Structure formats: structure tokens, C-alpha cells
Amino acid sequence: YPIAVRSSSLLEDSQYQPLAGLYATYMLPNNSKILKTRLSQLCEAIKRIYASTFFQDPKSVMHTSSSRQEEEKMAILIQELVGRRYNNIFYPTFSGVSQSLNYYPVSYLKRGDGVAFVAVGFGKTIVEGEKSLRFCPEYPDILPQYYSIKSTIENTQNHFYALKMNSKSNLLRYGEESNLKKYELQQAEYNGVLKYVASVISTEDGIVRDSLRYDGKRVITFKPILNWDTFPLTEILKKILTLGKKALGCDVPIELSVNLPNQKNKLPEFCLLQIRPMLINGLRSKNDKVLFKNNELMCKSNVTLGDGRIKTIKNIIYIDPEHFDPSQTPKIAKEIEKINSKVSKTDNYLLIGPGRWGSTDPWLGIPVNWKQISKAKVIIEYSTEDFNIDPSFGSHFFQNIISLRIGYFTINKNTKDEFIDWDWLKNNPLKKKTKFIKWIELKRPLFVQLDGTTGTGIIMKPQKKKQDIMNEEQSTGI
């Protein structure tokens, strides 16, 4: 049977600062009739995994963490691959990753409800940041990336990875990617896999049908599993995440693979591949917390999406609430597109606007698409007395927000502890001004901090000295 050869190092599985995915993993078909050939491939894979400790990526990660390379120790794991053979390729029905903490909860989801990513075939689709299905095990019906037919087509998985079952002697010549090949979804449908995970956008009426009997575009929705319980995936995930969190004493991520058989007399297989402590950026620790006074902040919110720090934003593009006209939102979207195109490729910006960004209803917010705001790194939605709309949390381009790790703030006018310092914004010189939009370019960058565990976030005005951020005597924290 095919095997996976992977690392198990002290730093990768650390209880306090796990550095997941640092080193190489190799998948081997292991089906040569010559035993010496199979042994040679296994030995080479092991050598390459040890050699990957000297790659630049692991070194740079360790350099930015408290870990030291001389403290590292490694063992090798050899695991049977989960999946089935279909002629000359091998792959599982689907693979996935799940976390007990969700940094991007939408609607009435809570951070502690967790999140999962699943994709047909091997999990390389998820690891590489390609299109996969994201859902919450507690509320599997909520799929913000599939809010419309167009969005479903744009965000659905179109390819999957499978292992080529050939026995060439130079399998590892081009590294860990040479054995896995990308295939079209038609291959999975031919193999009888797609019926478990796909729906069809019918060519007759444009409606999503949860059956492959219709003609039309195949989209990966996992509806048969998430909605019709053909396999109890959500219940299994909830139980494992709860158990793992209790056992390890902290939030956990897991990796999984599932085989769903074509024969009625065979049972489905759920395989837990890995569980480890979840790396949280330590924003709640006293030594790492940024202290501030409210007059040093440009913005503060108790409802944010994302986690971590951003220290590179020098551009601010905002819509002044005093000049905002809800009837002119399509024109505002076009003005933003022009400014977005003028921001250099190496720069990004903070985008501030009323109502829902990306709304298809121009009376609820600015109807931009992702191309029109592609260089935004942090987005703010605010409400006013005359324009008090429930936030969208970026549901119209949710997939981009997650994959690009964009910070998202919502400012509610009725919440006392949330604000935008409009006076400070207006006192900054403008780089460009249109009828509705103002563009500010700062000399020093803003400091953005998002706490993914609590959902709070701040944007600090540029400081004269870096130490001013850390050394204020009379301060309060998130």
C-alpha cells in the first residue's frame, strides 16, 4: 500500500509554540515489485526530510520565534496512506483540517464553535491555500462563501490532488511535489467519489441541485454529508475537538481523511491523522500586550475578524460620513476602484466605509467586488445615525479575507467603547480627494492589533518612536 513519510520533531509538536508544517513530507506509491527499489525510495525520503531542516523557510521561522535550531530533534513517521486506488491513481474521498477556535466567525457563529476546511482528494489543496469548503461543525448550513450562484462558482473547488501509482526509480528527483498530480473533478465523478460531496448548478433553471443526475456545473458543497447526514462528519469533528481541547488543555487543530466506500457492505472510514496544540499569537499575555491610551488610537472595536498584528499600513482610504450619500454608492465603488489601481503593488491600505462592503444591494453599502479593493489589508464597516445597517463581516468576499488574512473591524455607533477618531483623520493632509473619497498617505505606518481569542481590535496612530508603543506608564490594554 502507499505510504507517507513525514517528520515528527520537538519544535513541530511543541506544547507551547508548535511550528507545524516546517519540514518536508513525501508520499510514495510503494508498489514496485523489486523490494530493493522500494527500500531505496524510502531511505531517500527519510534523508530528504532530515535535509529539509536546513532549508531557508524553517530557519526564518525559528529566527522570528523563541526556538533555537540546535535544540531541535527529529524522528520519522511512516504511515499508511488513507484512500483508495482507482486504476493508476490513489486518493481519499476527502481530506480536511479542523480547529477548535475560529478567528473568522460570521452571523451568529461563536469563536469557540470551531471551523473546518474540507476538500476532495489529498489535503494539499487546503495546505496550499487553494479553493476548499469552509464550514462550522456546529452550524454546517452557514456557508458565507456560497452566498450566491456566482460566488459559488467562483469559490468552489475545481481540481483535486491524487498520488500517481507508478514505480519509477527517480520518484523524488523533483522533491515532495513530483508524485502528487492535479486532476479535474470529472475524474472524481468517473470514480464514483463526487456523489458524496458535490451538487449541480442546473443548466435548466440555474438552481443548485443536490444530485448529479442533472446537467450543469459541478460544485463541491458537501451537501450530502453536511445537510443529509450520509456521513456523521460534523458530530465526529465536534467530539474530537472537544476531547482534544480537554486533553491538551488548549485549543487544537486536527488533520483528517475520510474514505466513503462504493460497496454497501463496507463501512466508511474516518482517520485522524494528527492533533497538536494550536498556536495562538499570545496577544493576551502581559509581556506581549500593547498598551495604549484612547487618544493614541485611531480606531477601537469589540467585534473584529482575524488575529495578529499588522505594521505596514501607511495608506488610508475612507468615506467621510458627512459627505456620504446612499444613493451614490455605485459611483463611490468606481472611485475606489480608480484609487485602488493607483496604490503601488508593494503597498496596501486601510479601507473605511459605511454599511456593508461588497453588498449586492447598493442601499445597504458600497457594492464593490474584490478586484476593486484588492490591495486593502484592513477593512472597517461603520454605522451612522442615518445609515445603521447590520455588518456583513465581508461575506461577499469572505474567501479572500480568510486566505489573505485580512483584518475586519465593525464599528457600532451605539457601543460606547467603539470609535473612529474622525477628527484625527480630517487633520491629516490628503494625497488625493474625490467627491466622496479621501486618500491619506502617512509618513509612518499604523499599528493594527487583532485578538482572535476575544474578537477585540485596535488601530494605533503612528508613533514618533517605536518605544512609545510599549513604554507608556498610564495605560490600558485589550
Backbone torsions as a table, in degrees:
resi	resn	phi	psi	omega
1	TYR	NA	156.5	178.0
2	PRO	-64.9	152.0	-178.6
3	ILE	-131.3	155.8	171.4
4	ALA	-112.3	131.4	177.1
5	VAL	-111.4	119.0	-172.7
6	ARG	-141.8	164.3	-177.3
7	SER	-87.5	154.1	170.3
8	SER	-140.2	92.8	-173.4
9	SER	-108.7	163.8	179.7
10	LEU	-62.2	-43.5	-175.9
11	LEU	-75.6	-32.8	178.0
12	GLU	-62.4	-39.5	-174.4
13	ASP	-106.5	21.5	-178.7
14	SER	-59.6	140.7	179.1
15	GLN	-70.0	-26.7	-170.6
16	TYR	-106.7	-31.2	179.1
17	GLN	-148.5	70.9	-177.5
18	PRO	-65.8	133.7	-179.5
19	LEU	-111.0	75.0	-173.1
20	ALA	-69.3	146.6	172.8
21	GLY	71.4	21.9	-178.1
22	LEU	-72.6	-39.9	-169.8
23	TYR	-110.4	170.7	-173.0
24	ALA	-74.0	153.9	170.5
25	THR	-130.6	135.5	-178.3
26	TYR	-121.8	134.2	176.1
27	MET	-108.1	128.9	-176.3
28	LEU	-121.6	135.8	177.2
29	PRO	-65.9	-30.8	172.2
30	ASN	55.5	39.7	-174.6
31	ASN	-125.0	14.9	177.3
32	SER	-67.9	143.7	178.0
33	LYS	-73.6	-15.2	-179.3
34	ILE	-96.5	114.4	-176.8
35	LEU	-60.2	-37.6	-178.7
36	LYS	-61.9	-37.4	178.9
37	THR	-65.0	-44.9	179.5
38	ARG	-63.5	-41.6	179.3
39	LEU	-65.2	-40.2	-180.0
40	SER	-62.6	-42.8	178.7
41	GLN	-64.0	-40.0	178.7
42	LEU	-63.9	-45.1	-179.9
43	CYS	-63.5	-40.2	179.4
44	GLU	-65.5	-39.2	178.3
45	ALA	-61.5	-41.7	179.2
46	ILE	-63.8	-44.2	179.0
47	LYS	-61.8	-41.0	-179.0
48	ARG	-66.6	-34.2	178.5
49	ILE	-67.0	-44.4	176.4
50	TYR	-63.1	-38.0	179.7
51	ALA	-66.2	-27.3	-177.9
52	SER	-68.8	-11.5	175.1
53	THR	-67.7	-17.6	-178.8
54	PHE	-98.5	3.5	178.6
55	PHE	-67.9	160.9	-176.4
56	GLN	-68.7	-37.6	-177.8
57	ASP	-60.0	-50.9	176.9
58	PRO	-60.1	-37.0	179.8
59	LYS	-64.7	-42.6	-178.3
60	SER	-68.8	-36.7	177.6
61	VAL	-64.1	-44.3	179.3
62	MET	-65.6	-33.5	-179.8
63	HIS	-63.9	-34.5	-179.0
64	THR	-88.0	-7.3	178.4
65	SER	-109.9	-176.5	-179.7
66	SER	-88.7	3.6	-176.9
67	SER	-81.4	152.5	178.3
68	ARG	-122.6	136.3	-174.1
69	GLN	-64.6	-30.9	-179.4
70	GLU	-70.9	-13.5	177.2
71	GLU	-88.4	-7.3	-175.0
72	GLU	-75.0	139.9	172.1
73	LYS	-136.9	147.2	-172.9
74	MET	-138.6	141.1	168.0
75	ALA	-115.9	170.8	180.0
76	ILE	-117.4	134.3	174.7
77	LEU	-106.4	133.2	174.1
78	ILE	-117.1	114.8	-174.1
79	GLN	-121.9	145.2	171.3
80	GLU	-70.1	133.6	-179.7
81	LEU	-72.8	141.7	176.6
82	VAL	-87.5	130.4	178.7
83	GLY	154.2	-171.5	177.5
84	ARG	-134.3	153.8	178.5
85	ARG	-92.2	130.5	175.3
86	TYR	-122.2	98.0	-175.1
87	ASN	56.3	-109.0	-174.2
88	ASN	-104.8	14.3	176.4
89	ILE	-131.2	160.9	-175.5
90	PHE	-138.1	129.8	177.4
91	TYR	-165.5	156.3	174.7
92	PRO	-80.5	164.2	176.0
93	THR	-56.8	-50.2	172.7
94	PHE	-156.9	158.4	176.5
95	SER	-124.6	166.3	-178.8
96	GLY	-165.4	170.5	174.6
97	VAL	-132.8	138.6	178.3
98	SER	-136.9	146.3	179.6
99	GLN	-128.4	146.4	179.2
100	SER	-80.2	-11.5	179.1
101	LEU	-122.1	129.1	-177.4
102	ASN	-110.0	114.9	-179.7
103	TYR	-78.2	-14.7	-176.6
104	TYR	-127.3	64.6	177.5
105	PRO	-78.5	138.8	177.2
106	VAL	-123.8	168.1	-179.9
107	SER	55.6	-131.9	-179.5
108	TYR	-98.9	17.3	174.8
109	LEU	-67.0	149.7	176.2
110	LYS	-113.8	154.5	-177.4
111	ARG	-60.9	-35.9	-178.9
112	GLY	-76.0	-5.1	178.7
113	ASP	-74.8	-16.1	177.9
114	GLY	83.9	177.7	-178.5
115	VAL	-153.3	153.3	178.9
116	ALA	-139.0	148.0	173.5
117	PHE	-123.0	127.7	-179.9
118	VAL	-132.1	151.6	-178.9
119	ALA	-154.2	149.3	176.2
120	VAL	-65.0	140.5	177.1
121	GLY	82.3	-155.7	-178.0
122	PHE	-73.8	155.5	-174.7
123	GLY	-72.8	2.5	176.6
124	LYS	-57.6	-31.7	177.6
125	THR	-56.3	-42.5	-177.6
126	ILE	-77.1	-45.0	-177.0
127	VAL	-61.5	-37.5	-178.3
128	GLU	-81.5	-0.3	178.2
129	GLY	76.3	20.4	176.5
130	GLU	-79.7	179.7	-173.9
131	LYS	-69.1	127.0	177.7
132	SER	-145.1	173.0	-179.4
133	LEU	-94.5	127.7	177.8
134	ARG	-109.8	132.8	177.8
135	PHE	-153.8	163.7	176.5
136	CYS	-100.4	125.5	-179.5
137	PRO	-57.7	-27.9	-179.2
138	GLU	-76.6	-33.0	-179.0
139	TYR	-133.0	72.2	-175.0
140	PRO	-67.4	-11.9	179.3
141	ASP	-76.0	-19.1	-176.8
142	ILE	-88.3	108.3	178.6
143	LEU	-126.0	85.1	-173.4
144	PRO	-61.4	-25.4	179.9
145	GLN	-75.5	-10.4	179.6
146	TYR	-113.8	44.1	-174.6
147	TYR	-74.6	-15.9	177.8
148	SER	-148.1	169.0	178.9
149	ILE	-62.2	-43.7	179.3
150	LYS	-61.9	-43.6	179.2
151	SER	-65.5	-36.6	178.6
152	THR	-62.3	-44.4	179.6
153	ILE	-64.8	-39.2	-177.9
154	GLU	-70.1	-33.7	-170.6
155	ASN	-104.3	-3.0	-178.5
156	THR	-76.4	152.9	175.2
157	GLN	-69.5	134.3	-178.5
158	ASN	-115.0	-16.8	-179.0
159	HIS	-136.1	163.2	174.4
160	PHE	-141.9	160.9	-178.8
161	TYR	-104.0	137.3	176.4
162	ALA	-138.3	159.3	-179.1
163	LEU	-90.7	127.4	176.6
164	LYS	-75.2	127.1	-174.8
165	MET	-95.4	54.1	173.9
166	ASN	-105.7	168.1	-171.8
167	SER	-122.5	38.8	-180.0
168	LYS	-64.3	146.9	-176.8
169	SER	-74.0	-21.4	-177.3
170	ASN	-107.0	42.2	-176.6
171	LEU	-56.4	-37.2	-171.9
172	LEU	-98.3	13.0	-175.8
173	ARG	-59.0	-36.8	-177.0
174	TYR	-105.7	22.5	175.0
175	GLY	87.6	-163.4	-170.3
176	GLU	-75.6	-11.3	-177.0
177	GLU	-92.0	-9.5	-170.3
178	SER	-70.9	-28.3	-175.7
179	ASN	-84.1	-31.3	-179.6
180	LEU	-83.9	132.4	-179.5
181	LYS	-122.6	147.7	-179.4
182	LYS	-90.7	133.0	-178.8
183	TYR	-125.6	155.7	175.9
184	GLU	-74.5	157.6	179.0
185	LEU	-63.7	-23.3	177.8
186	GLN	-58.3	-33.3	178.5
187	GLN	-65.2	-42.9	179.1
188	ALA	-66.0	-35.5	177.9
189	GLU	-68.7	-38.8	177.3
190	TYR	-63.3	-34.9	179.9
191	ASN	-80.2	-2.9	179.1
192	GLY	81.5	15.2	-177.6
193	VAL	-89.4	-35.0	-170.1
194	LEU	-65.9	-23.0	-177.1
195	LYS	-63.7	-21.5	-179.2
196	TYR	-84.0	-21.5	-166.6
197	VAL	-129.6	-5.9	-170.0
198	ALA	-116.0	156.7	169.7
199	SER	-124.6	177.1	-178.5
200	VAL	-130.0	132.3	169.2
201	ILE	-86.8	104.4	-171.7
202	SER	-61.9	133.9	177.5
203	THR	-71.9	-20.3	-177.9
204	GLU	-73.8	-45.8	-174.4
205	ASP	-129.8	0.1	178.3
206	GLY	70.4	19.9	-179.4
207	ILE	-101.3	144.3	177.8
208	VAL	-75.8	119.5	179.5
209	ARG	-110.6	134.5	-177.5
210	ASP	-88.7	49.6	179.0
211	SER	-157.3	142.2	-178.9
212	LEU	-86.1	5.8	179.5
213	ARG	-74.0	-15.0	-178.0
214	TYR	-90.5	154.6	172.8
215	ASP	-85.3	138.8	178.0
216	GLY	150.1	-177.2	-179.4
217	LYS	-67.7	126.4	175.6
218	ARG	-81.2	129.3	178.9
219	VAL	-128.7	140.2	-177.6
220	ILE	-87.3	103.2	-178.5
221	THR	-114.5	-16.1	-175.4
222	PHE	57.2	22.3	-179.3
223	LYS	-57.1	-43.5	179.3
224	PRO	-57.1	-29.8	-179.2
225	ILE	-90.4	-46.7	-174.4
226	LEU	-76.7	-33.1	-175.2
227	ASN	-104.6	-32.6	-174.4
228	TRP	-109.4	3.8	173.1
229	ASP	53.7	40.6	172.5
230	THR	-69.0	-19.1	174.4
231	PHE	-148.2	131.0	-172.8
232	PRO	-78.5	56.7	-175.5
233	LEU	-62.7	-47.2	-175.5
234	THR	-63.7	-39.9	179.6
235	GLU	-66.7	-39.7	178.2
236	ILE	-63.9	-45.0	-179.8
237	LEU	-61.7	-44.5	-179.7
238	LYS	-60.8	-41.8	-178.8
239	LYS	-68.7	-43.4	-178.4
240	ILE	-68.3	-41.5	179.4
241	LEU	-65.0	-41.0	177.8
242	THR	-64.1	-45.8	179.8
243	LEU	-64.8	-43.8	-179.6
244	GLY	-64.4	-41.3	178.8
245	LYS	-63.7	-38.9	179.3
246	LYS	-69.4	-41.0	-176.4
247	ALA	-71.4	-40.9	-177.5
248	LEU	-89.8	-14.3	178.1
249	GLY	76.9	16.6	179.1
250	CYS	-158.9	174.3	176.5
251	ASP	-66.3	150.3	-174.2
252	VAL	-134.3	148.0	165.1
253	PRO	-106.0	149.5	176.6
254	ILE	-130.2	157.0	172.4
255	GLU	-117.6	142.5	-174.2
256	LEU	-145.7	158.0	171.6
257	SER	-139.7	147.1	-177.1
258	VAL	-132.7	135.3	173.4
259	ASN	-113.2	121.9	175.7
260	LEU	-110.9	117.9	-171.9
261	PRO	-77.8	156.4	174.9
262	ASN	-85.1	-26.1	-179.8
263	GLN	-84.9	141.9	-177.8
264	LYS	-70.4	-28.2	-175.9
265	ASN	-84.1	0.8	178.1
266	LYS	-106.7	143.2	-178.7
267	LEU	-90.0	150.9	174.4
268	PRO	-65.9	156.7	179.3
269	GLU	-120.6	126.3	171.1
270	PHE	-111.2	122.9	-177.1
271	CYS	-118.9	120.3	174.9
272	LEU	-86.5	110.2	-174.0
273	LEU	-85.3	-33.8	-173.4
274	GLN	-163.7	145.7	171.7
275	ILE	-144.0	138.0	-177.9
276	ARG	-152.9	167.2	175.0
277	PRO	-63.5	145.5	-179.6
278	MET	-89.2	129.6	179.7
279	LEU	-75.6	116.6	175.3
280	ILE	-114.0	140.1	-166.9
281	ASN	-70.7	5.8	173.5
282	GLY	70.4	26.5	-177.2
283	LEU	-72.0	-11.8	-178.5
284	ARG	-95.8	-7.3	-179.6
285	SER	-78.5	148.0	-174.3
286	LYS	-63.7	-38.6	-175.4
287	ASN	-72.4	-22.7	-174.1
288	ASP	-104.6	-7.6	-174.2
289	LYS	-77.2	132.7	176.1
290	VAL	-82.9	128.2	-178.7
291	LEU	-96.6	150.9	-175.4
292	PHE	-158.1	160.8	165.6
293	LYS	-107.5	152.7	-176.5
294	ASN	-60.9	-32.4	-178.6
295	ASN	-74.0	-7.7	175.1
296	GLU	-90.7	-7.1	-175.2
297	LEU	-98.6	140.7	171.4
298	MET	-87.2	-27.9	-176.4
299	CYS	-156.2	146.9	174.5
300	LYS	-145.7	136.8	-178.4
301	SER	-144.6	149.5	176.1
302	ASN	-101.7	-0.9	179.7
303	VAL	-131.6	98.9	-179.0
304	THR	-132.5	165.5	173.2
305	LEU	-120.6	139.1	178.6
306	GLY	112.1	178.6	-178.2
307	ASP	-157.2	140.3	175.8
308	GLY	116.6	-163.4	-175.8
309	ARG	-127.7	146.8	176.9
310	ILE	-131.1	124.6	-173.8
311	LYS	-125.8	21.5	-171.8
312	THR	-117.0	-1.3	-172.4
313	ILE	-84.4	119.9	175.9
314	LYS	-115.3	-11.9	-177.7
315	ASN	-106.6	137.3	175.8
316	ILE	-126.4	124.8	175.1
317	ILE	-117.3	119.8	-175.4
318	TYR	-140.9	157.3	176.5
319	ILE	-104.6	116.3	-178.7
320	ASP	-68.1	122.1	-178.7
321	PRO	-60.5	-24.6	-179.6
322	GLU	-71.7	-23.4	-177.8
323	HIS	-112.7	9.8	-176.8
324	PHE	-78.2	133.8	178.0
325	ASP	-127.0	110.5	-176.9
326	PRO	-58.1	-24.4	-179.3
327	SER	-77.5	-10.7	-175.7
328	GLN	-107.6	15.6	-174.9
329	THR	-60.2	-36.8	176.2
330	PRO	-61.4	-38.1	177.2
331	LYS	-67.0	-38.5	178.2
332	ILE	-61.7	-40.7	179.2
333	ALA	-60.0	-40.6	-180.0
334	LYS	-69.1	-35.7	177.2
335	GLU	-65.3	-40.5	179.1
336	ILE	-64.0	-39.9	179.6
337	GLU	-59.7	-41.3	179.9
338	LYS	-64.6	-43.1	180.0
339	ILE	-68.4	-40.5	179.2
340	ASN	-57.3	-37.8	-179.6
341	SER	-71.2	-22.0	-178.5
342	LYS	-89.4	-15.0	175.8
343	VAL	-72.3	132.5	-174.9
344	SER	-64.7	159.6	-176.6
345	LYS	-63.0	-30.4	-177.6
346	THR	-85.5	-11.5	-178.5
347	ASP	-100.9	163.4	170.4
348	ASN	-141.9	179.3	-173.7
349	TYR	-148.5	165.6	172.8
350	LEU	-94.5	127.0	-177.7
351	LEU	-111.3	124.5	-176.8
352	ILE	-124.7	128.2	179.4
353	GLY	-159.6	163.1	-177.9
354	PRO	-83.8	150.6	174.2
355	GLY	70.8	-148.5	-173.6
356	ARG	-98.0	118.3	174.5
357	TRP	-70.1	131.6	176.9
358	GLY	83.0	9.6	-178.2
359	SER	-64.7	139.7	175.3
360	THR	-77.0	-16.7	175.6
361	ASP	-97.6	108.9	-175.1
362	PRO	-63.9	-12.6	178.1
363	TRP	-87.9	-2.7	179.5
364	LEU	-108.2	-8.2	-179.0
365	GLY	166.4	-168.3	-177.6
366	ILE	-85.1	117.3	-174.7
367	PRO	-81.1	59.9	179.2
368	VAL	-85.7	153.5	166.6
369	ASN	-102.8	173.9	-172.1
370	TRP	-63.9	-35.1	-178.8
371	LYS	-62.0	-28.1	-177.2
372	GLN	-78.0	-17.0	-179.8
373	ILE	-131.0	29.8	-169.7
374	SER	-63.2	-20.7	-177.5
375	LYS	-99.5	9.6	176.9
376	ALA	-75.0	132.3	178.5
377	LYS	-105.7	-28.3	174.8
378	VAL	-134.8	135.7	-177.8
379	ILE	-123.6	137.7	178.4
380	ILE	-122.5	133.0	170.4
381	GLU	-110.8	125.5	179.1
382	TYR	-124.1	158.9	177.6
383	SER	-116.1	155.7	176.7
384	THR	-128.1	177.3	179.4
385	GLU	-60.5	-39.8	-176.8
386	ASP	-92.4	-9.5	-174.9
387	PHE	-138.5	70.4	-176.3
388	ASN	-101.8	87.5	-175.5
389	ILE	-110.4	141.0	175.4
390	ASP	-60.7	139.6	-177.8
391	PRO	-67.5	154.4	179.9
392	SER	-97.6	-18.3	-175.1
393	PHE	56.0	32.2	175.4
394	GLY	67.3	27.1	-175.6
395	SER	-62.7	-21.6	-177.0
396	HIS	-78.7	-18.5	172.7
397	PHE	-140.6	44.5	-173.4
398	PHE	-61.0	-38.1	-177.8
399	GLN	-61.9	-39.5	179.2
400	ASN	-68.4	-38.2	-180.0
401	ILE	-62.0	-41.4	-179.2
402	ILE	-70.4	-52.6	-174.4
403	SER	-64.9	-32.2	-179.7
404	LEU	-95.4	3.0	177.9
405	ARG	53.0	53.4	-180.0
406	ILE	-87.8	136.0	176.7
407	GLY	-78.9	141.4	-176.8
408	TYR	-133.3	121.5	-179.0
409	PHE	-112.6	144.9	168.1
410	THR	-124.5	134.4	-178.6
411	ILE	-117.1	114.8	179.6
412	ASN	-97.0	124.9	-176.8
413	LYS	-64.2	-22.4	-177.6
414	ASN	-89.8	-1.9	178.6
415	THR	-99.7	119.8	-173.1
416	LYS	-65.2	-34.4	-173.0
417	ASP	-87.0	7.5	178.6
418	GLU	-116.4	139.6	-177.3
419	PHE	-163.8	162.3	165.8
420	ILE	-124.3	131.6	-179.7
421	ASP	-82.8	85.3	-178.1
422	TRP	-65.7	-34.8	-179.9
423	ASP	-61.4	-41.7	179.5
424	TRP	-65.3	-41.7	178.7
425	LEU	-59.8	-43.9	-176.6
426	LYS	-69.9	-23.4	-178.7
427	ASN	-83.6	-8.0	178.1
428	ASN	-84.3	140.6	177.9
429	PRO	-64.9	143.7	-176.7
430	LEU	-91.8	137.4	172.4
431	LYS	-81.9	-36.3	179.1
432	LYS	-154.7	146.7	178.8
433	LYS	-138.2	132.9	173.5
434	THR	-115.4	-169.8	-178.1
435	LYS	-62.7	-36.9	-175.6
436	PHE	-117.5	-17.3	-169.1
437	ILE	-120.0	146.5	175.0
438	LYS	-124.3	138.4	-178.4
439	TRP	-121.0	120.8	178.9
440	ILE	-111.2	135.6	172.4
441	GLU	-118.7	113.9	-176.7
442	LEU	-86.6	155.0	176.9
443	LYS	-77.3	-35.5	178.4
444	ARG	-118.8	150.7	-174.6
445	PRO	-75.8	155.5	170.7
446	LEU	-72.9	161.7	174.8
447	PHE	-117.3	115.3	-178.3
448	VAL	-109.2	131.1	177.6
449	GLN	-131.6	126.2	178.7
450	LEU	-121.6	128.8	177.8
451	ASP	-101.9	103.9	-176.2
452	GLY	-68.4	-17.3	-178.9
453	THR	-83.3	-26.3	-177.8
454	THR	-115.3	-18.2	-178.9
455	GLY	83.8	8.9	178.3
456	THR	-91.5	156.4	179.9
457	GLY	-157.7	151.4	177.3
458	ILE	-133.7	154.3	168.3
459	ILE	-126.0	115.0	-175.5
460	MET	-94.7	138.6	176.9
461	LYS	-63.0	155.5	178.5
462	PRO	-57.9	136.7	-180.0
463	GLN	-100.4	150.9	178.8
464	LYS	-67.5	-37.5	178.5
465	LYS	-130.5	148.0	179.3
466	LYS	-61.6	-35.4	-176.9
467	GLN	-69.8	-17.7	178.3
468	ASP	-61.9	-29.2	-179.4
469	ILE	-67.5	-37.9	-170.8
470	MET	-96.8	-19.7	-167.0
471	ASN	-111.9	24.7	175.7
472	GLU	-74.5	133.7	-176.4
473	GLU	-78.8	-46.2	-179.0
474	GLN	-102.8	94.6	-171.7
475	SER	-140.5	165.3	173.6
476	THR	-131.4	158.0	-176.4
477	GLY	-121.0	174.0	177.4
478	ILE	-64.4	NA	NA
